[in-house]
């Protein structure tokens, strides 16, 4: 199948490589020319503007957008709406909020352009092992592009989840679960690190052990093992954790649906907390302990 890939970041570039390996013809476009030229050397056909992308595709055109969620996706979809024709297909494979999918699908449908939302998991390892794909949109559109999905995913690694928004909704919840799992591993190793036994074991060895048949074994724990192998105490890393949006959306959905999700919610709050030093709330806690119990406080040196 002939398909265009718009966005050649860490995910998009390797997805093009995997599609090429699967025998598909890929038109590659990136806002900066150097990445386009890099993948052209590996067999893709380059395009250096959105009109050129459309010119090099055959109808019904299939355009996969692999860009960071937000305004940049909106801008590209608006341009594509004016360039594409009836029955052409746009796929958003970024981490988009599922409610944005519904609105954008309606916008494209005004010109009878089809739309699929595809949640993609696999990170930098996807090229080697394949990408887990969660797909939402019209079933017939999913069926049309299924050969592309098969090339990108490992065996049994893609799923049609339902109508527009379903793919990104499932990916959103997937990432919320990921937040909770990562937080649990972090807290568990922190308890070990604060114990009298911390000096008698290597954390990489503990992670390796737990990956041998333990009920807490996982790919995340394998990655933790690799991180500990590089630096046993992670002393080269500051404990500052960003969030890319999906955790917030998952918590907001839990509130909207009235579904209790304390673990995912607290894991998100912990990420916020990781970015603070000498927070106002902690200063108030210290002040209150001093006021009601006469507990000592540590002076800040500021007035």
N, C-alpha and C positions, 0 to 999 in steps of 0.2 A: 504494500500500500504506500501511496505517496502522502506524506504528512509534513506540515511545517512545525518547527519548534521555535517559539518566541521566548527568549530568555535563556542564556547559556551560563547560568551560575553553577554552583557546585552540583546541584541536582540536575538541572536542565542539560548541562554538557554531558554528564554520564548517561542520561536517558537517551540522548541522541546516539551515543556510542552503542548502547544496548540495542537500540532500534536498527542501527546499521548492521550489527552482528546478526540480527534476526532477518536480514534480507530486505528491509524496508528502505524506501528512498526518502531521505530527509532534506527538507529545505530549512536551513538554520539561519536564524536572525538574532542579533544582539545589538543593543544600542551602541556598544563600543566595537569597532571593527576587528580588534585583535583576536577576540574569542571566536568570532565567525571565521576568521582566516585560519585559526588553529584547527577547528573541526573540519574545515574544507580539506585540509591536508590528510584527514583520516577518512575521507570518502563522502562527506555531506556536500550538498550544493548550497553555496552561500547566497544570501540576499542581504542587501544593505539599506533597505527601506521597507516599510509595510506594503506599499504598492508593488514592489518587486517580489515580495513574498507571494502575494496573490497571483501575480502574473505567472509564476513558476509552478503553480498548482493546477491540477486538473479537477473538473467538477464531477461530483460534489466535493468541494475543497474541505480539507480537514486541517484545522489550525489548533495546535496545543499551546496554551499560554502558561508559561512556568515562571511567574513573577511574584515578588513579595506582595502579600495581601494589602489592599488599601487603594489609595488614589492612583497608583501607577497601573493597576489592573483596570480600573475604571477608564482611564485615559485610553488604554490600548483597545478595550472592547468598544468604546465609542468610535474609534477610528476604524476598527474592523467592521462594525455595523455598516459604515458607509462604503466599504470596499467590497464586502462579500455579497453573494447573491442567494436567491431562494434555494433552500435545501443544503447549503453549505453548513459546516459543523464547527463550532468553537468548543474547545475543551479547556476548562480552567483547572490546572493541576496544582495550584498553589494552596496555601493554608487560608482559604477565604472563609469568612463567616457565612453560614448557610443561608441566613436571611438575605444577604447580598446576592446570593445565587438566584433566589426566587425573583428578586427585582430585575436582575440583569437578564435572566431568561425571558422575562416578559418584554424587556426592551428589545432584545434580538428577535423575538417572535413577531414583532411588528413588521419585520422584513422577511418573515418566514425562514429565519436562520435558526438552526438547531443548536442546543446548548447542553453540554454535559459538565457536571462537577465531579472531579475525581480527587479524593483524598489520597495522598501518596506518603507512604512510610517506608523507610529503608536507609535514609541518610546517605552518607558517603560510601556505604557498603552495598548500595543497590546495584551498581554496575556488575559486581561479582556474583551476588546471590539473588538479585531480582528485587523488585519493588512490590510491596503489599498495596493493592489498589482497591479503593472503596468508591463505587460509582453511583451517581444519581442522575436522573434525567429520563427522557423518553426511552422506553425499552427498545424500540426499533433503531434508535440512534446508537444505543449501546451495542446492539447486535452488529451494526454496520462497522463499527471501529474495533470490534472484538479481536481481530488479528493483531492489532497494535498492542492491545492490553495483554494478550498472551505473550508477546515478545518481551514486554517489560517486566512481567511478573514471574515468580517461580511457579512451579506446579501448584494448583489450587490456591494461587496467591492473589486472585482478584474476585470481586463479588459485586453483582448488581444489587444495590441496597434499596432502590425505590425511586420515587419521582424526584423532581428537581430539589436539590438541597440535601438529599439523603446521604450522598457520598461524603460531603464535607461535614454533615452532622455526625456521622459515625466516626470520621477522623477526629473531630473535635473531642468527642468522648474518649476516644483512644488516647489522645494526648493528655486529657485530664487524668486518666488512669496512670499514664506514664509519670505524671507529676507525683502522684501518691506513692508509686513504687520507688521512685528515686529518693523521695523524702524518707521512706522507711529504711532503705539501705544506708542513707546518710546518717540517720539517727542511730541505727544499730552499730555502725562502725564508730560513731562518736562515743557511744557507751563503752565500747571496748577500749577506745583511746583514753577514756577518763578513768579506767579501772587499774587496779594494781597489777594486772596481767599484761598491760599494754607493751611493756618492754620485752616480754618473753616470746612474742610471736610476730611474724611478718603478715601484714594484712593481705598481701597478694596470695599468700599461702592459704589464708582463711577463705578468701573469695574462691580460690581454686577448689578447695575442699567442698565448699557448699555447692559448687557446680557439678559435683560428682554424685548425682542421684538425690540430692537434698530437695525438699519441697519448695525451697526458696531459690532454686537454680533458675537462671534466665540469661538472655543475651545481655541485658543491662549489667548483670553481675559479672559476666565475662568481660565486659568493657571496664568494669571497676577493677577487676584483676589486672587487666592490661595497664590501667592508669597507676595502680599501686606498684606494678613491676617497674615502671619508669621512675617513680618517686614514691618511696614507701610511706611518707607522711604527707604527700601532696604539698610540700612546703614551697613549691614554685608557683602555686596558684592562690589567688586571693578568693576568699569565700563570698564572691559577689555573683548572684545568680539572676540573669535576666528571664523574662517570660515573653513568648512570642505572640500571645493573644489567646490561644486556644484554651488555656487554663482559665482565664477570665470568662471566656464565653461559656465554658462548661459550668462554672459556678453560677453565672447569671441564668443559665438554662435550668439548673437545679432549683434556683429561687423561683423562676417563672413557673415551673412545673410543680412546685411544692414537694420536691423530692429531697430528703435529707442526704447530704454528701459531705459529712464533716471532714473526712480524711483529705479529699481533693481540695476542699476549701482551705483547710489549715496548711496544706502544702503550698498553695498559692500565697497565703499570708507569709509563710516562711521565706518565700522568695523576695517578697517586698522587704521583709525584715533584714535580709542579707545585704541590702543596699544602704542600710543606715548605720551610722556610728554616732554614739552619744545622742540617741534619739530623745525627742522632747518627752515622749511617754515614759521612758525610763527615768528621766530626770524627775518627773512628777512622782513616780513610784518611790524613788529614793527620798524625795521630800516628804511624802506622806508617812513613810516608815519613821522618819526622823520626828515628825510632828506627833504621831500617836504613841510611839514607843521609845523615843529618844535614841533611836539607832544612829550609828555614825554614818556620815556621808563622806564621799571623796570630793574634795574641792576641785573645780574645773580650772581655776586660775583666771576665770573671766568674771566681770562684774556687770 
